[in-house]
């Protein structure tokens, strides 16, 4: 008669979790106790201010700025990927089969259509 | 000067303490262990103002090895630093930033004024744009002369500071500033005024000895 597998006990995990929580919380509690008895808290306008390398922070961090950079990033990607695939394509061009040729042409068409889209959108005109 | 850390005036009788130590029982006080911990983990703020900073960098490197004193962890934020090493010439343009950084450090905090410029203005004392010593605005614990001071001098300053920390009392009227609720933690940040910094010094910090002429 095979022995029945023991019921999985979560007790070990609970004990471990409690130990981990205590490990983290005890130093914090000790520090708080120490502050209560000996070392008083001393907040101030400078100490509570945002750290900005010693300078006074000016304005809000939630400012908005124009993000046109994504267009350059996309176009860079087009040319970058194109170059990577065109070089081996050019080297192996003579020995390629019809299937490989057509699939690479489809790939090129997709990239070039992206370039056409960007051109029509006027991205390539420097402002 | 004998730079070994002096034994503290522990409440346990010194003879009894030695006797217990022979048996493998070590006794200490809360004050002693608190100071021992603090004096061996002084984390400096990572910034340098002028050529003294090069000597400070050399001190942290392998040849001089500041890590022996537990002080090699230079912190890039004042929130995590215990010690400000004012390493170099403090221009009047820079002084407000230095004082603000000091204000932003958490207590307990200490200051080492490193080099002739930081303690007095040094060779640029006559300059219109140089602060004549950072101790006009923030309380300096250790002054190091030299132009620039060698790494040994900075290490000497660290040991002096360690001695100072080990002698600090936890309670009582002589307790240090960070244990005293009434003592200030922030000091006035000077403004860059029309002719000079305003105010030109902080009288609660800077108390120069009166010059007596014969």
Boltz contact constraints between the chains, C-beta under 6 A:
constraints:
  - contact:
      token1: [A, 38]
      token2: [B, 179]
      max_distance: 6.0
  - contact:
      token1: [A, 39]
      token2: [B, 179]
      max_distance: 6.0
  - contact:
      token1: [A, 40]
      token2: [B, 181]
      max_distance: 6.0
  - contact:
      token1: [A, 42]
      token2: [B, 185]
      max_distance: 6.0
  - contact:
      token1: [A, 44]
      token2: [B, 185]
      max_distance: 6.0
  - contact:
      token1: [A, 44]
      token2: [B, 186]
      max_distance: 6.0
  - contact:
      token1: [A, 46]
      token2: [B, 100]
      max_distance: 6.0
  - contact:
      token1: [A, 46]
      token2: [B, 103]
      max_distance: 6.0
  - contact:
      token1: [A, 46]
      token2: [B, 104]
      max_distance: 6.0
  - contact:
      token1: [A, 46]
      token2: [B, 186]
      max_distance: 6.0
  - contact:
      token1: [A, 47]
      token2: [B, 103]
      max_distance: 6.0
  - contact:
      token1: [A, 47]
      token2: [B, 104]
      max_distance: 6.0
  - contact:
      token1: [A, 51]
      token2: [B, 104]
      max_distance: 6.0
  - contact:
      token1: [A, 54]
      token2: [B, 97]
      max_distance: 6.0
  - contact:
      token1: [A, 54]
      token2: [B, 100]
      max_distance: 6.0
  - contact:
      token1: [A, 54]
      token2: [B, 101]
      max_distance: 6.0
